Amino acid sequence: MGRILAIDYGLKRVGLAHTDDCQMIATPLATISTSVIFQYLLDYFEKEDVESIVIGDPKTLDDKPAVITNKIKVFNKKLSQIFQKPIYLVDERFTSKIALKAIISMGVKKKKRRNKSLVDKISATLILQSYLNRKKRHQ
């Protein structure tokens, strides 16, 4: 069994999280500049056995596609062409807000909270944990 990689795609940054080899625990991995994400993933997949990829699927409150959805579709298509792994979309509504609340509750100082890269990788972790929970319920 390989890892599952989660991606919280953004125009400037991409938050990443992954599971352990047993696919039990989601942990933050990194936040990478969107401009270098494919090179980062090539290097990562060379070192790690990745079974599948989970991408955050942003929606509005009334369940319509968000503004960034078309860019995520283009990213998803390129990702599937390069890596040929199963890709699953997971509703990511509120993950950034939940991530920020989690960071605050962990006692992270206000100055460090301004660093958006921390929010991005925590958001990716929440997306991945949501996917793992749903997968577990359907087994």
N, CA, C and O of each residue as an XYZ file, in Angstrom:
556
protein
N       0.851     -1.172      0.000
C       0.000      0.000      0.000
C       0.900      1.239      0.000
O       1.829      1.335      0.803
N       0.627      2.172     -0.890
C       1.416      3.392     -0.964
C       0.733      4.543     -0.242
O      -0.373      4.403      0.280
N       1.397      5.651     -0.225
C       0.862      6.858      0.395
C      -0.249      7.464     -0.461
O      -0.388      7.151     -1.643
N      -1.022      8.326      0.159
C      -1.962      9.178     -0.560
C      -1.451     10.597     -0.378
O      -1.126     11.007      0.736
N      -1.382     11.341     -1.466
C      -0.912     12.717     -1.440
C      -2.104     13.647     -1.626
O      -2.931     13.425     -2.510
N      -2.197     14.685     -0.801
C      -3.269     15.666     -0.928
C      -2.700     16.993     -1.390
O      -1.598     17.387     -1.010
N      -3.482     17.676     -2.224
C      -3.055     18.949     -2.792
C      -4.138     19.998     -2.559
O      -5.297     19.813     -2.928
N      -3.731     21.097     -1.942
C      -4.597     22.270     -1.819
C      -4.032     23.290     -2.804
O      -3.097     24.024     -2.483
N      -4.610     23.329     -4.013
C      -4.073     24.135     -5.112
C      -4.449     25.603     -4.962
O      -5.593     25.939     -4.657
N      -3.476     26.459     -5.179
C      -3.707     27.899     -5.192
C      -2.924     28.540     -6.313
O      -2.007     27.929     -6.861
N      -3.271     29.755     -6.657
C      -2.601     30.438     -7.756
C      -1.139     30.756     -7.452
O      -0.306     30.769     -8.358
N      -0.825     31.010     -6.183
C       0.550     31.329     -5.787
C       1.262     30.158     -5.131
O       2.440     29.910     -5.385
N       0.523     29.432     -4.272
C       1.109     28.352     -3.480
C       0.244     27.107     -3.544
O      -0.961     27.172     -3.787
N       0.892     25.971     -3.318
C       0.206     24.689     -3.255
C       0.548     24.048     -1.917
O       1.716     23.800     -1.618
N      -0.472     23.784     -1.121
C      -0.265     23.086      0.142
C      -0.308     21.588     -0.104
O      -1.142     21.102     -0.868
N       0.584     20.864      0.537
C       0.666     19.409      0.352
C       0.612     18.692      1.705
O       1.137     19.167      2.712
N      -0.034     17.547      1.683
C      -0.071     16.666      2.854
C       0.018     15.238      2.333
O      -0.245     14.982      1.158
N       0.387     14.317      3.202
C       0.446     12.913      2.790
C       0.108     12.003      3.960
O       0.113     12.403      5.124
N      -0.185     10.766      3.595
C      -0.442      9.758      4.618
C       0.848      8.994      4.881
O       1.836      9.138      4.161
N       0.812      8.192      5.914
C       1.851      7.196      6.135
C       1.619      6.078      5.121
O       0.633      6.112      4.385
N       2.502      5.100      5.071
C       2.369      4.007      4.101
C       1.115      3.167      4.318
O       0.617      2.546      3.378
N       0.601      3.142      5.544
C      -0.609      2.365      5.841
C      -1.894      3.169      5.609
O      -2.995      2.655      5.804
N      -1.752      4.397      5.204
C      -2.882      5.281      4.918
C      -3.794      5.493      6.133
O      -5.019      5.520      6.013
N      -3.173      5.639      7.290
C      -3.926      5.830      8.523
C      -3.957      7.288      8.973
O      -4.979      7.771      9.460
N      -2.832      7.985      8.807
C      -2.681      9.316      9.378
C      -2.306     10.319      8.296
O      -1.404     10.074      7.495
N      -3.003     11.448      8.280
C      -2.677     12.550      7.370
C      -1.763     13.525      8.085
O      -2.060     13.949      9.202
N      -0.651     13.888      7.454
C       0.271     14.849      8.046
C       0.669     15.903      7.017
O       0.740     15.614      5.822
N       0.931     17.134      7.487
C       1.375     18.179      6.555
C       2.713     17.791      5.931
O       3.557     17.177      6.583
N       2.895     18.152      4.674
C       4.142     17.844      3.983
C       4.924     19.124      3.677
O       6.043     19.298      4.160
N       4.344     20.011      2.884
C       5.063     21.224      2.478
C       4.097     22.203      1.838
O       2.955     21.865      1.529
N       4.574     23.414      1.647
C       3.899     24.394      0.812
C       4.910     24.804     -0.243
O       6.026     25.220      0.067
N       4.496     24.677     -1.499
C       5.395     24.882     -2.630
C       4.832     25.980     -3.524
O       3.615     26.125     -3.635
N       5.694     26.741     -4.150
C       5.255     27.719     -5.132
C       4.574     26.981     -6.291
O       5.079     25.964     -6.765
N       3.448     27.489     -6.734
C       2.707     26.858     -7.824
C       3.585     26.706     -9.071
O       3.413     25.757     -9.836
N       4.503     27.616     -9.273
C       5.344     27.581    -10.472
C       6.288     26.379    -10.516
O       6.765     26.022    -11.593
N       6.570     25.748     -9.379
C       7.508     24.618     -9.360
C       6.856     23.314     -8.882
O       7.556     22.347     -8.581
N       5.538     23.285     -8.814
C       4.866     22.120     -8.221
C       5.135     20.825     -8.985
O       5.322     19.779     -8.363
N       5.158     20.870    -10.305
C       5.348     19.621    -11.046
C       6.751     19.053    -10.847
O       6.907     17.835    -10.763
N       7.766     19.897    -10.771
C       9.118     19.407    -10.501
C       9.196     18.829     -9.090
O       9.824     17.793     -8.876
N       8.557     19.499     -8.129
C       8.531     18.985     -6.759
C       7.877     17.595     -6.733
O       8.394     16.672     -6.104
N       6.749     17.461     -7.414
C       6.038     16.179     -7.420
C       6.839     15.090     -8.119
O       6.828     13.941     -7.678
N       7.537     15.430     -9.207
C       8.405     14.441     -9.872
C       9.444     13.909     -8.896
O       9.668     12.701     -8.821
N      10.074     14.803     -8.151
C      11.078     14.396     -7.162
C      10.443     13.572     -6.040
O      10.993     12.555     -5.618
N       9.289     14.020     -5.567
C       8.609     13.321     -4.476
C       8.203     11.909     -4.891
O       8.408     10.960     -4.135
N       7.629     11.764     -6.082
C       7.175     10.446     -6.547
C       8.342      9.510     -6.837
O       8.177      8.291     -6.815
N       9.518     10.070     -7.108
C      10.704      9.245     -7.291
C      11.118      8.589     -5.974
O      11.590      7.453     -5.957
N      10.932      9.326     -4.864
C      11.358      8.843     -3.547
C      10.292      8.038     -2.819
O      10.608      7.131     -2.049
N       9.014      8.374     -3.066
C       7.913      7.784     -2.300
C       6.972      7.000     -3.207
O       6.768      7.353     -4.369
N       6.408      5.936     -2.660
C       5.394      5.157     -3.363
C       4.045      5.809     -3.092
O       3.518      5.714     -1.984
N       3.489      6.468     -4.095
C       2.213      7.166     -3.955
C       1.160      6.415     -4.748
O       1.289      6.216     -5.955
N       0.123      6.007     -4.049
C      -0.955      5.225     -4.657
C      -1.969      6.105     -5.387
O      -2.423      5.769     -6.480
N      -2.318      7.233     -4.772
C      -3.324      8.106     -5.370
C      -3.143      9.539     -4.885
O      -2.369      9.820     -3.970
N      -3.890     10.437     -5.535
C      -3.798     11.867     -5.248
C      -5.198     12.391     -4.937
O      -6.176     12.019     -5.586
N      -5.271     13.255     -3.939
C      -6.526     13.905     -3.561
C      -6.333     15.404     -3.765
O      -5.350     15.981     -3.300
N      -7.274     16.027     -4.460
C      -7.190     17.469     -4.714
C      -8.411     18.145     -4.112
O      -9.537     17.666     -4.247
N      -8.167     19.261     -3.450
C      -9.268     20.045     -2.902
C     -10.115     20.634     -4.019
O      -9.593     21.215     -4.971
N     -11.421     20.478     -3.892
C     -12.379     20.964     -4.884
C     -13.184     22.096     -4.257
O     -14.148     21.848     -3.532
N     -12.791     23.337     -4.535
C     -13.473     24.459     -3.886
C     -14.861     24.702     -4.454
O     -15.070     24.651     -5.666
N     -15.791     24.964     -3.572
C     -17.170     25.260     -3.957
C     -17.644     26.470     -3.163
O     -17.111     26.791     -2.101
N     -18.651     27.125     -3.703
C     -19.257     28.236     -2.977
C     -20.239     27.666     -1.959
O     -20.502     26.463     -1.943
N     -20.771     28.530     -1.118
C     -21.722     28.076     -0.098
C     -22.965     27.444     -0.710
O     -23.583     26.573     -0.097
N     -23.336     27.873     -1.910
C     -24.514     27.284     -2.546
C     -24.139     26.152     -3.510
O     -24.869     25.866     -4.459
N     -22.993     25.515     -3.254
C     -22.544     24.305     -3.947
C     -22.236     24.509     -5.428
O     -22.364     23.581     -6.227
N     -21.836     25.710     -5.786
C     -21.437     25.991     -7.162
C     -19.913     26.039     -7.222
O     -19.258     26.268     -6.206
N     -19.342     25.823     -8.418
C     -17.875     25.887     -8.535
C     -17.339     27.266     -8.144
O     -17.960     28.289     -8.431
N     -16.200     27.276     -7.498
C     -15.552     28.525     -7.105
C     -14.835     29.132     -8.311
O     -14.715     28.497     -9.358
N     -14.367     30.350     -8.153
C     -13.689     31.064     -9.237
C     -12.467     30.297     -9.749
O     -12.198     30.308    -10.951
N     -11.733     29.642     -8.871
C     -10.492     28.958     -9.229
C     -10.732     27.562     -9.839
O      -9.777     26.914    -10.270
N     -11.952     27.105     -9.881
C     -12.254     25.741    -10.311
C     -11.701     25.408    -11.697
O     -11.172     24.313    -11.888
N     -11.804     26.308    -12.657
C     -11.285     26.017    -14.002
C      -9.780     25.819    -13.997
O      -9.264     24.971    -14.725
N      -9.070     26.592    -13.185
C      -7.612     26.423    -13.088
C      -7.272     25.078    -12.442
O      -6.286     24.439    -12.809
N      -8.084     24.658    -11.489
C      -7.858     23.353    -10.853
C      -8.117     22.230    -11.854
O      -7.414     21.220    -11.841
N      -9.106     22.393    -12.714
C      -9.375     21.386    -13.750
C      -8.181     21.238    -14.690
O      -7.805     20.121    -15.046
N      -7.588     22.355    -15.092
C      -6.408     22.326    -15.966
C      -5.248     21.643    -15.233
O      -4.560     20.799    -15.809
N      -5.035     22.004    -13.978
C      -3.991     21.393    -13.150
C      -4.221     19.892    -13.020
O      -3.291     19.102    -13.177
N      -5.453     19.504    -12.735
C      -5.830     18.105    -12.579
C      -5.530     17.315    -13.857
O      -4.984     16.214    -13.798
N      -5.887     17.877    -14.997
C      -5.670     17.195    -16.278
C      -4.175     16.980    -16.529
O      -3.755     15.892    -16.924
N      -3.389     18.012    -16.300
C      -1.938     17.895    -16.490
C      -1.350     16.889    -15.507
O      -0.484     16.094    -15.873
N      -1.812     16.921    -14.279
C      -1.355     15.991    -13.246
C      -1.631     14.546    -13.654
O      -0.763     13.683    -13.523
N      -2.832     14.287    -14.147
C      -3.194     12.914    -14.535
C      -2.412     12.450    -15.760
O      -2.116     11.262    -15.886
N      -2.079     13.357    -16.654
C      -1.285     12.992    -17.837
C       0.147     12.654    -17.459
O       0.727     11.709    -17.993
N       0.713     13.416    -16.548
C       2.115     13.205    -16.173
C       2.288     11.982    -15.274
O       3.197     11.180    -15.490
N       1.430     11.837    -14.276
C       1.663     10.826    -13.245
C       0.804      9.577    -13.366
O       1.142      8.546    -12.784
N      -0.269      9.639    -14.087
C      -1.125      8.463    -14.325
C      -1.447      7.710    -13.037
O      -1.234      6.503    -12.924
N      -1.962      8.455    -12.084
C      -2.413      7.882    -10.810
C      -3.866      8.277    -10.614
O      -4.307      9.293    -11.152
N      -4.615      7.495     -9.856
C      -6.000      7.903     -9.565
C      -6.021      9.239     -8.834
O      -5.231      9.477     -7.920
N      -6.934     10.101     -9.252
C      -7.085     11.417     -8.631
C      -8.525     11.563     -8.160
O      -9.469     11.292     -8.901
N      -8.672     11.995     -6.913
C      -9.998     12.171     -6.323
C     -10.161     13.622     -5.891
O      -9.255     14.211     -5.301
N     -11.319     14.188     -6.189
C     -11.632     15.544     -5.753
C     -12.412     15.486     -4.448
O     -13.318     14.667     -4.293
N     -12.059     16.354     -3.517
C     -12.703     16.393     -2.207
C     -13.146     17.826     -1.927
O     -12.372     18.769     -2.090
N     -14.381     17.976     -1.512
C     -14.927     19.283     -1.160
C     -14.023     19.927     -0.108
O     -13.742     19.342      0.939
N     -13.580     21.134     -0.411
C     -12.663     21.787      0.529
C     -13.246     23.042      1.155
O     -12.507     23.887      1.660
N     -14.555     23.169      1.125
C     -15.165     24.352      1.750
C     -14.736     24.473      3.206
O     -14.736     23.494      3.952
N     -14.381     25.654      3.583
C     -14.029     26.021      4.962
C     -12.689     25.481      5.452
O     -12.331     25.731      6.602
N     -11.928     24.746      4.627
C     -10.679     24.182      5.151
C      -9.692     25.261      5.573
O      -8.999     25.099      6.577
N      -9.615     26.369      4.821
C      -8.681     27.434      5.214
C      -9.092     28.060      6.545
O      -8.242     28.358      7.385
N     -10.395     28.259      6.733
C     -10.864     28.831      8.005
C     -10.625     27.863      9.161
O     -10.203     28.271     10.242
N     -10.893     26.596      8.930
C     -10.665     25.584      9.970
C      -9.165     25.491     10.277
O      -8.769     25.372     11.437
N      -8.345     25.544      9.239
C      -6.892     25.485      9.432
C      -6.414     26.661     10.273
O      -5.612     26.486     11.190
N      -6.901     27.849      9.967
C      -6.504     29.032     10.737
C      -6.937     28.911     12.198
O      -6.181     29.262     13.105
N      -8.158     28.413     12.424
C      -8.618     28.211     13.807
C      -7.742     27.193     14.535
O      -7.429     27.364     15.713
N      -7.349     26.137     13.829
C      -6.483     25.121     14.438
C      -5.129     25.707     14.792
O      -4.578     25.414     15.853
N      -4.596     26.530     13.909
C      -3.302     27.163     14.158
C      -3.389     28.085     15.374
O      -2.488     28.104     16.212
N      -4.468     28.840     15.462
C      -4.668     29.732     16.611
C      -4.786     28.915     17.897
O      -4.193     29.262     18.918
N      -5.562     27.821     17.837
C      -5.751     27.005     19.044
C      -4.467     26.302     19.475
O      -4.326     25.922     20.637
N      -3.529     26.129     18.540
C      -2.234     25.527     18.889
C      -1.321     26.552     19.553
O      -0.236     26.212     20.026
N      -1.767     27.811     19.586
C      -0.973     28.837     20.248
C       0.089     29.479     19.374
O       1.020     30.100     19.885
N      -0.040     29.337     18.068
C       0.935     29.947     17.161
C       0.787     31.468     17.241
O      -0.321     31.999     17.168
N       1.900     32.147     17.388
C       1.900     33.608     17.536
C       1.373     34.291     16.277
O       1.472     33.754     15.173
N       0.817     35.475     16.464
C       0.189     36.230     15.376
C       1.153     36.472     14.208
O       0.741     36.418     13.049
N       2.397     36.731     14.496
C       3.385     36.982     13.446
C       3.560     35.752     12.549
O       3.626     35.879     11.327
N       3.634     34.576     13.147
C       3.776     33.336     12.370
C       2.500     32.992     11.616
O       2.557     32.367     10.557
N       1.338     33.397     12.155
C       0.061     33.106     11.490
C      -0.076     33.863     10.184
O      -0.856     33.459      9.322
N       0.663     34.951     10.015
C       0.622     35.710      8.763
C       1.245     34.927      7.621
O       0.983     35.214      6.453
N       2.065     33.943      7.948
C       2.700     33.102      6.943
C       1.640     32.162      6.358
O       1.281     31.164      6.983
N       1.156     32.472      5.193
C       0.051     31.719      4.570
C       0.446     30.278      4.215
O      -0.428     29.430      4.033
N       1.735     29.996      4.117
C       2.151     28.646      3.749
C       1.762     27.629      4.818
O       1.496     26.471      4.499
N       1.726     28.046      6.071
C       1.302     27.148      7.145
C      -0.172     26.790      6.977
O      -0.550     25.628      7.130
N      -0.999     27.774      6.667
C      -2.429     27.536      6.447
C      -2.630     26.591      5.262
O      -3.493     25.715      5.313
N      -1.839     26.758      4.192
C      -1.995     25.927      2.993
C      -1.724     24.448      3.272
O      -2.486     23.587      2.830
N      -0.655     24.147      3.996
C      -0.363     22.727      4.235
C      -1.290     22.124      5.294
O      -1.568     20.926      5.254
N      -1.769     22.930      6.230
C      -2.769     22.430      7.184
C      -4.084     22.179      6.444
O      -4.772     21.198      6.723
N      -4.436     23.059      5.504
C      -5.645     22.859      4.695
C      -5.545     21.565      3.892
O      -6.515     20.813      3.803
N      -4.382     21.304      3.311
C      -4.178     20.057      2.565
C      -4.344     18.851      3.491
O      -4.886     17.822      3.088
N      -3.881     18.982      4.719
C      -4.018     17.901      5.702
C      -5.489     17.663      6.033
O      -5.919     16.516      6.149
N      -6.262     18.734      6.185
C      -7.704     18.605      6.457
C      -8.433     17.960      5.275
O      -9.328     17.137      5.470
N      -8.056     18.330      4.065
C      -8.644     17.724      2.861
C      -8.362     16.229      2.852
O      -9.252     15.420      2.588
N      -7.128     15.874      3.140
C      -6.738     14.461      3.142
C      -7.444     13.689      4.253
O      -7.910     12.572      4.032
N      -7.523     14.276      5.437
C      -8.202     13.583      6.540
C      -9.680     13.383      6.221
O     -10.253     12.349      6.563
N     -10.293     14.352      5.579
C     -11.689     14.231      5.155
C     -11.848     13.059      4.180
O     -12.796     12.281      4.282
N     -10.921     12.946      3.249
C     -10.951     11.841      2.290
C     -10.783     10.499      3.009
O     -11.507      9.545      2.724
N      -9.828     10.429      3.938
C      -9.600      9.169      4.675
C     -10.837      8.780      5.484
O     -11.212      7.608      5.523
N     -11.469      9.760      6.129
C     -12.678      9.480      6.912
C     -13.796      8.947      6.022
O     -14.470      7.979      6.376
N     -13.989      9.574      4.882
C     -15.038      9.122      3.949
C     -14.733      7.732      3.412
O     -15.628      6.897      3.284
N     -13.472      7.488      3.100
C     -13.060      6.177      2.595
C     -13.310      5.084      3.635
O     -13.760      3.987      3.305
N     -13.011      5.403      4.891
C     -13.193      4.446      5.979
C     -14.683      4.108      6.176
O     -15.039      2.956      6.425
N     -15.542      5.129      6.059
C     -16.994      4.914      6.220
C     -17.571      4.029      5.124
O     -18.559      3.329      5.341
N     -16.953      4.061      3.949
C     -17.499      3.294      2.821
C     -16.830      1.924      2.657
O     -17.048      1.246      1.653
N     -16.034      1.526      3.618
C     -15.399      0.208      3.532
C     -16.265     -0.857      4.170
O     -15.888     -2.028      4.191
